[in-house]
């Protein structure tokens, strides 16, 4: 029997993902939503037992982060342990620059993503790196976050990690739906910019069979 584990490190900045995590657990995932600095061994044990991994959190091109400690990221998975934890598994990694993470470590059968400005800090960093990046307010970011959660719940409702290609296709489909709804309903002041960021999310979504 295929075992799917969802690792969702405790972190206030990713609280908006709670509805997605709850939905995935209802669909049959074995979930871990704890402070991973205190429960690292439990997280690693669950990952090792699983055939498929869903990760919800923060990341970089070379690291998946666990729960923050004293305001700083802590390492959960990097070059020192990725082989024993993720090689040979189907991986859905919802974290910034996760498609680069997967490609850099030569993972196969993965869905990864690019940069996702899901908080004020993310927006400030993006604006410092790119002067053309929109100056989003909290309402705009909340709209973006809610759209991400909505499209992913819709996708996981009709597809699963046992058919990664279908799941990837549905993510792109429902991203289009959310973009259209954003442009039609105008739920926030900078709705056009939010729609553009959802398009970036869709474009950066990467699938490797």
C-alpha positions in Angstrom: 0.0 0.0 0.0 1.3 3.4 -0.9 2.1 5.6 2.1 2.0 9.4 1.8 3.4 11.6 4.5 2.9 15.4 4.8 5.6 17.3 6.6 4.4 20.7 7.7 6.8 22.4 10.1 5.2 24.6 12.8 5.8 28.2 11.6 3.5 31.2 12.0 4.5 32.5 8.5 2.9 29.4 6.9 -0.3 29.2 9.0 -2.3 30.1 5.9 -1.5 26.5 4.6 -3.5 24.9 7.5 -6.6 24.3 5.4 -4.5 22.5 2.8 -2.8 20.4 5.4 -6.1 19.5 7.0 -7.5 18.5 3.6 -4.5 16.3 2.8 -4.8 14.5 6.1 -8.5 13.9 5.4 -7.5 12.4 2.1 -5.2 9.9 3.8 -1.9 11.5 4.4 -0.1 10.8 7.7 0.7 14.3 8.8 3.3 15.9 11.0 2.6 19.5 12.0 5.0 20.1 14.9 8.1 22.1 15.9 10.6 20.2 13.8 13.5 21.4 16.0 12.0 19.4 18.8 10.7 16.5 16.7 13.4 16.0 14.1 13.7 12.3 14.6 10.0 11.8 14.3 9.9 13.7 11.0 12.8 11.8 9.6 11.3 8.4 10.6 8.0 9.3 8.9 9.8 10.4 5.7 11.9 7.2 5.6 8.8 5.0 5.9 6.9 6.8 3.1 6.6 6.1 -0.6 5.4 9.7 -1.3 6.3 13.0 0.5 4.4 16.2 0.6 6.3 19.1 2.2 4.7 22.4 3.1 7.0 25.1 4.2 10.1 27.2 3.4 12.9 26.3 1.2 15.8 27.3 -1.0 17.6 25.8 -4.0 19.7 23.6 -1.7 17.7 23.3 1.5 14.2 22.5 2.9 13.8 24.3 6.2 12.1 23.2 9.4 10.5 25.3 12.1 12.3 28.6 12.8 14.3 29.0 16.0 14.9 32.5 17.4 13.7 33.9 14.2 16.1 32.0 12.1 15.6 29.2 9.6 16.7 25.7 10.7 17.8 23.0 8.3 15.5 20.0 7.9 16.8 18.5 4.6 20.0 19.4 2.7 22.9 17.7 1.0 23.8 15.8 4.1 20.7 13.7 4.4 18.7 14.1 1.1 19.8 10.8 -0.3 18.5 8.7 2.6 15.3 10.7 3.0 14.0 11.6 -0.5 15.8 9.5 -3.2 13.4 7.1 -4.9 10.3 8.7 -3.6 7.5 10.8 -5.2 7.9 14.3 -3.9 5.5 17.3 -3.9 7.4 20.2 -2.4 5.5 23.4 -1.8 8.4 25.7 -0.9 10.2 28.6 -2.6 12.7 27.5 -5.3 11.8 23.8 -4.7 12.0 22.9 -8.4 15.7 24.1 -8.2 16.1 22.1 -5.1 14.8 18.9 -6.8 16.9 19.5 -10.0 20.1 20.3 -8.1 19.9 17.0 -6.2 18.7 15.0 -9.2 15.4 13.9 -7.7 13.0 12.1 -10.0 9.2 12.0 -9.8 8.7 15.5 -8.3 6.6 18.6 -8.5 8.3 21.7 -7.4 7.8 25.5 -7.5 9.6 28.8 -7.9 9.5 31.9 -5.7 6.2 32.5 -3.9 5.7 35.8 -2.1 3.4 34.5 0.6 4.3 37.1 3.3 5.3 40.7 3.8 8.9 39.7 4.3 8.9 37.8 1.0 7.6 40.9 -0.8 10.2 43.2 0.8 13.0 40.8 -0.3 11.6 40.5 -3.8 11.3 44.3 -4.1 14.9 44.7 -3.0 16.0 42.2 -5.7 13.7 43.6 -8.4 12.6 47.2 -8.5 9.7 46.3 -10.7 8.2 43.9 -8.2 4.8 45.2 -7.0 4.5 46.8 -3.5 1.8 44.5 -2.2 -0.2 45.2 1.0 -1.5 42.5 3.4 -4.8 42.3 1.7 -3.1 41.5 -1.6 -0.9 38.9 -0.1 -3.8 37.3 1.7 -5.6 37.1 -1.6 -2.6 35.4 -3.2 -2.2 33.0 -0.3 -5.9 32.0 -0.4 -5.8 31.4 -4.1 -2.8 29.1 -3.8 -4.5 27.1 -1.1 -7.8 26.9 -3.1 -6.2 25.8 -6.3 -4.1 23.1 -4.6 -7.1 21.7 -2.7 -9.0 21.6 -5.9 -6.1 19.8 -7.6 -5.6 17.3 -4.8 -9.3 16.6 -4.7 -9.2 15.1 -8.2 -5.6 13.8 -8.5 -2.9 12.3 -6.2 0.8 11.6 -6.1 0.2 8.1 -7.5 -0.4 10.0 -10.8 2.0 13.0 -10.7 1.4 14.0 -14.3 -2.3 14.3 -13.7 -1.7 16.2 -10.4 0.6 18.6 -12.3 -2.0 19.1 -15.0 -4.7 19.9 -12.5 -2.5 22.4 -10.6 -2.0 24.3 -13.8 -5.7 24.1 -14.7 -6.9 25.4 -11.3 -4.2 28.1 -11.3 -5.9 29.3 -14.5 -9.3 29.2 -12.7 -8.0 31.3 -9.8 -6.4 33.8 -12.2 -9.7 34.3 -14.0 -11.6 34.6 -10.7 -9.1 37.2 -9.4 -9.4 39.3 -12.6 -13.2 39.1 -12.6 -14.0 39.5 -8.9 -11.2 42.0 -8.1 -10.9 40.8 -4.5 -8.1 43.3 -3.6 -6.7 46.6 -4.7 -3.8 45.1 -6.6 -5.8 42.3 -8.1 -4.0 42.5 -11.5 -0.6 42.1 -9.9 -1.9 39.2 -7.8 -3.1 37.6 -11.0 0.3 38.1 -12.5 1.9 36.4 -9.5 -0.5 33.5 -9.8 0.6 33.2 -13.5 4.2 33.1 -12.3 3.3 30.3 -9.8 1.8 28.3 -12.7 4.7 29.0 -15.0 7.3 28.0 -12.4 5.4 24.8 -11.4 7.7 22.0 -12.6 7.0 18.3 -13.0 9.7 15.6 -13.5 8.4 12.1 -14.2 
